[in-house]
Amino acid sequence: MFVTSIRKGGYTPTYIPKLNDYHTSTILMVFLSSLLAFLLTSWLLPTTLQVTIELVPPQVAEGENVLFLAHNLPENLIAIAWFKGVTNMNLGIALYALASNISVTGPEHSGRETVYSNGSLLLQNVTQKDTEFYTLRTLNRHGEIVSTTSIYLHVYTFFWTCGPLSPSVQLTIESVPPNVADGGSVLLVVHNLPENLRAFFWYKGMIVSRNLEVARHIIATNLSVHGPLHSGRETIYSNGSFMFYNVTTEVAVFTSSTMIACDDSFFFSFPAPLSTCCNPLTFSQLMIEPVSQYAVEGESVLLVVHNLPKGLHAFSWYKSVYGAEILKITEYSRAMNSTTWGSELSRRKIVYTNGSLLLQNATEKDAGMYTLETLSRDFKIEKAQVQLYVNKPVSQPFIHVTNTTVTIQSSVVLTCLSADTGISIHWFFNNQSLQLTERMALSPTKCQLIIDPVRKEDAGEYQCEVSNPVSLQISLPVSLAVINE
């Protein structure tokens, strides 16, 4: 009998006809078989409907579950059907009759599939054999095929087991060039932009506020939207970078903010070093220039102050964007020629009368935003901010490989193991940068490389390089041999 499983609403079993229930079984089988036969033999489609299918999650490994989530399902449907493959519509998985709220399984149903009334298909405990195209067909109340939509599912044989993605640590912004004269242009290059972004935003200043938004970029539509502070001289790119033309002395600090697509509750902000973009000799505004914006842990960092206002009465340093008393590092009074240390007192800090601040034996805790606030004799207050990064030199990584000798058409996984965090990883093959093919895949942090299937030309030496803004190290080579079966 064709009917092997019946579900009501696609969620819980409600009614299973038995062989001795001849009348009910016959009517149901004739009805659903007729629908299925019609779907199998019809192909003429209207072109106005755009039914789409989304894989949730987009990547799945053996043993996991995957949902084929249907979007934009047409109205007034009488049935939906799922098939395995694209051209052979005899490989039916299941059909769902909306009018009777009943589903019936087909020859390709393995007992792990569930069809829902919204057109979606749940496939549980996937295996390598599930790697295939899957097709959704819809039928309206007039007996017409409304849509046919296919999507390809690739089931991986492994899990990514290394390097959780840490956008708040890895993402950095570089000013190119680091110094630009008044009237020039500067590009803020974003490095290590997190994957799976929904959108990113650029703001002027250190406060994330709609009123201070310059522009935003929506990933799904690949469109940029101007904010209230867009002056017509700014361009943002899909890789997160920001171009500013005809820079003037009014340019201050910019902040890039990114929102991770997998969960809207994750929101990260990253200061851009545009406050140091301009030549101190031609720039009259108060500014801070770190001798090294990316400091090595254990070394000293000097935050050099340019263009202190005339008639200076006092200045204060804060380890924050805000001038809160509890976050004050130090205060210098020129009239009294005295220095007062705040709650951020440290024997490793030295402040100079020209406003500059020296951080000795820097640690990762010293990383962050620093604010200088000046007070003139006419009671005018000026502020400048700078972002400081402190990194440890990375240690040498090493490669773990599932097997150093593999057969053609098999798979192999190479893992770059490192004790460091906040790093970038790059792969080399035979002393040259690895060129990825369609048979290769990298984990989100690039710490793991899979080759599936392996070919003869994959034999050779593999190395991985780890780096941060202050150092890099490369692993010893690992040789991969490829043999015939």
N, C-alpha and C positions, 0 to 999 in steps of 0.2 A: 504493500500500500504506500502511495506517495506521501501521505500525511504521517509524519513521524513525531511531530511536536507542535503543540498549539499553545500560544500564549495570548492572553488578553491584555491590551494596553501596552504590550511589549515589556511588562515589568514582572508580573506574577502569573503563574499558571492558573487558569480558571476553569477550563473545560477541555477534557480529552475524550474524543469520541472513541468508543470501543468497537471491535469487529462485530459484536452481536448487535450493536446499535446500527443496524443496516441502513435505516432510512436517513438518519442524521449524517452518517459518514458518507453516504452516497451523494447527498445534496452538497455537502461541504466540499468534497473532492471534485465534483463536477464544476462547481463554481470557481474554486481556486485554480484548478487545472486549466480551465478555459481562460482565465486571466493570464496565467503563466504562459500558455501557448500563444496568446495574443502578443504578449510582451516579447516572446522569443522570435516572432515572425515579422514584427513591425519595426520600422526604422525611421519613418518620415517624422521630422521634428520641426516645431516652430523655432524661430531663432530669436524670439524676443525675451525669453526667460534665461536667467543666468544663475542656475543652481550651481553652487560650489560645495566642495568637501574639504574639511580641515582635519588633519591628523592631530589628535590630542593624546599624548605628547607628540611633537613633530618627529622625534626620533625614539625608537623603541628597541630594546634588546630582548633576547630570548627569555621567556618566563614572565614578561611584563604584559600588561593589558593596554589596548589601544582603542580609542573611540574615533570612528569615522563620523565626524560631526557635520551634518548637512545644514547649509545655509540657503536662505531665499527659496524655500520650498513653495511651489505654486499653490494657490487656493483651489478649492473644488476638485480635489483629487479623489479617486476611488481606490487606488492601490499604489504601493511602492514596492520595488523589488531590487534585491541585491544579487549580483553575480560575481563570479571570479573570472578574471580575464577581461578582454576588450571586445574581441570579435566573436567568440563562441558563447552565445547566450543560452546554451544548453547547460552551462555550469552554474545553475541556480543555487544560491545559498539560502535565501528565504524571501517570502513574499508576505506583505502586510496589507490586509484588506481594511481600509479605514472605515467603511460603512458598517461593517460588522465588528470592528475592533478585534480582529483575529489574525494571527500570523501562522504561516505554514512553512515548513522547512523543505529545502530542495536537496538534490543529490550531493552538493558540495557542503552541506551543513555538517559540522563535526561535533556538535554539542557544545561548542565554546562560543557561539554567536548568538547575539540577541538583537532583534530589530525593534526600534522604537517608533511610536506614532509620528514623531517629528522628522522621520526619515533617516535618523542616525543608526549606525551599526556598531555594536560593541563586540570586539574580538578579544577573548581572554587567553592568557597563558600562551602567547605567540611562540612559534617555532620558526626555524629557517624555511620550512616548507610553506609558510604563509607569505613569503616574499613573492609578490605578484601584483598585477593590476586588479583593482576592484571597481565595479561599475554599479551605479545607482540609476534605476529607471523609474519614471513616474507616469501614471495613467490617469487622465481626467474622467469626469462623469459622462463625457460624450464618447468614451471609448477610444480616445486618441492618445498617442505617446506624446507627453508634454516635454520631457527632457531625458537626456542620457548623459551622465557625468562620470568620468573615470578618474582614479587617482592611484598612484603607485606606492605600495608599502614595501620598504626595505627593513628587514629584521636583522639587526646586528647580532653577532655571536658573543658580544662582550659588554661590559659596563666600563664607563670611564672611572678609573679608580685613583686618579691623582689630581692634585692641584685645584681645589675649589676656587671658583672665580671670585675675586675680591676687587670689585670696581673702585671702591673708595681708596684702595691702596695703589692700584695699578695705573689708573688714568692720570695722565699728566698733560699739561698744556705748555707748548714752547712758542716763544715769540720769535718770529723770523722776519727781518733781522732782529737781534736783541736790542739794538739802538737804531732809532730812526729820527731824522730831522723833521722839523715842523713842515707840513705839506707833503710828507712822504706817505708811503703805504706800508702796512704791517700785516702779516698773516699769523694768526694764532692757530698753530697746528696742534690738533688733539691726537695724542698717542694712546694706544690700548683702549679704544672705545669699547665699552662692554657690548656683548652680543645680545640679541633678542630685545633690542630697544623698541619702545613704543614711540618715544619722542625725545627731543632734547631742546633746551631753551638757553638763550643768552641774555644776560642782564647787565646793565651798567651799574657799577658799584658793588658793594659786598652784601647788599640786602636783596633777598629773593622776594620781589614784589611785582605784581602785575603792572604797576605804574612805572617800574624801572625796566620793563622787558624791552629788549631791542628786537628780537625775532625768535621764532620757534620753527622747528622742522618736524613734520609728521612723517614717520617712516612708512606707514601703510600706503599713503597716497603720494609720497615723494614730493610733498608740497611744503614750501616755506611761507610763513605768515608773519608779517611785520607787526611789531609791537609799538607802544606809544612813543618810545625813544628812538625809533628808527629814523635816521636823518637822510637816507638815500645814499649814504656813502658806505654802507655795510652790505656784505654778502656772506651768507652761511651756506656751507656745503653739506652733502649727505653724509660725509665722513666725520661730521662734527666740527670741522675747522671753520674759522671766522676771519674774513678779510675786511680790513678797515682802510679806506682810501682817504687821502688828504688829511692826515692826522693833524690836529691842532692842540694847543695847550689846554683845551678843556677836556681832553681825553684823560680819564682816570683809570680806575681798576674795573675790569670786566669779570663776570662770573659765568662759567658754563655749568648748567645743571642738566642732568640726565635722569630719565625715568625708566626703570627696568620694566619690560613688557610682561614678564611672567607674573608680576604682582605689583599692582599700583601702589601698594603701601611702601615700596622701596623707592627712596628719593635721595639722590646724592648731589652734592654741590662741590664744584672744584674751582678754586680761584685761578684766574688767568694772569700771567705776569705782565700785563700791559702797562702796569704802573711804572715799569722800568724800561719802557720802550723808547723813551726819548733821550736825546743827548743832554746830559746835565749842563753842558756849557752853553747850550742855546735854549734851555728850558727853564723858565723862571718859577714854576710852581714847586712847592715843597715835595720832595720825593726821596725814596729810600732805594739804595742799590746794594743788594747783597754781593759781596766779593765772589761768593759762590752760592747760587741759589740751591744747588743740590750738594749738600755738605756730606762729607764722609764722617761716620761716627768716630769720635775720638779726636777729631781735628777741631780747630777753632774757626769760627765764622764771624766776619765783620759786617755789620749792617751800616753802610755808609750813608750819611744824610747829606743831601744837596739842597741848596737854596733855603737855608734857614731865614726866616723873615727878619727884616731890620727891626730894631727896637725890641728884640726878644726879651721877654721878662722871665719865662720859665718854659720847660718842656717836660713831658711825661711819656714813658714807654708802657705799653700794655701788651700782654700776650693774649690778644683777642681782637676781634673786629670792633668791639665796643669799649668805650672808655669807662668801664666799671671799676670802682675803687678796689674791689676785692681781686681784680685781675691786674692791678698795677704792678709793674716790675720796679720802676724807679721814677723819681721826680727830681729835676735839677732846677734850682733857683739861681739865675745869673746875678740878681741883685745881692743875694746872700752868699753866692759862690759855694752853695752847699748841696749835697745830694742826700735824698731820703729814699730808703728802700722800702718797697711795699711787701705784700704777702708773698710775692713771687721772688723774694730775696734768694739769691744764690751766690756762693763764693766764686762761681765760674763766670759771672757776668761783670763786665766793666763798662761804665758809661763815660763818655768824653764830653767836654764842654762844647764841642762842635755838633753835639747831638747824636753822634754815632754810638753804636752799641756792639760790644764784643762778647761773643759767647764762646767760652773756652771748653775744650773737651766735650764737644756737643754729643748729645744722646738722642735717641729717637723721640724721647719725651719733649725735646726742644722743638721738634717740628710743629708747624702750625702758622697761624696768622699773627703778625706783629703790627701794632699801631703806634705811631708817633703822633702826639698831640702837642701843639705849641700855643703859647699864650703871649701876645705882644703887649707892649705898654699901653696901646690904645684899646686893649681888651679884645682884639681880634683873635679868633681861634682858627687854626688850620690843622688838618689831619692828613696823614699819609699812611698807607698800608703796604705790607709786603708779605709774600708767602715764602716760608722756608721749608725745605725738605731735608731730612737727615736720613741717610741710608747706610746700612752696613755693607762692606765689601762682600760680594757673593763668594761662596765656596765652590769648589769644582764639583759638577754633577757627574753622575754615571748612569749608564743605560742598562736597563733590565729587559731582556728579550725572552719571549715565551719559548723560542727554540732557535738555535743558531743555524740549524740545518732543516730546511723545510722543502716539501715537494711542490711541484707546479700545481696550481689550482687550489692549494690550501690557503690558510690565512696565518698571519703573524702579527703580534702586537709588540711594539717597542715602547718602553716607558722611560722618560727622562726623570730621574730621581734627584731632588735637590732639597737641602735642609732650609733653604731660604724662602722668604715670602715676598710678595710684591715684585715679582720678577717677570721678565719677558723671556720666551723660549723660542729658539730658532733651530731648525734641523738642517744637517748637512749630509750629502751623499757623495762619497768619493771626493772629499775635500771641496765640494761645490755646494752652493745653496740648493736644497732639495726642491725640485719642481714637482708639485703634487699632480697626480693623474686622477682619472675618474675612479681608479681602484683604491685610492688612498683617502683616508679621513683622519683629521686631527680632532682631539678633544677640545672643549671650549677654551681651555688655557694652553693648548698646544703641547701639554706635557706627555700626551700619549699619541702614538702614530700607529694606525692599523693599515695593513695592506691585505686586500681581499678582493679577488684572488691573486695569489703570487704568480709572477712570471719570471722567466729566466733573467730578464734584464734588471730585475730587482736585486740580484746578487751583488754584493759589494760591501763597502765600509760605511757605517752610519755613525754620526756624532750629533750631540745636541749642545747648544750654547745657551747659557742662562746669563741674564744681564739685568742691571738696574741702572739708574742714571749716573752712578759713580764707578761701576766696575762691570767686568764680564769674565766668564770662565767657560771653557769648552771641555767636554768629556773626552775620555780616551775612546778610540774607535772600537766599534763592535762589528765583526764581520758576519755577514749573512750569506750562507751557501744555499743555492737552490738546485735541487736534483729532480730527475724525472721520477714518476711514480714507479 
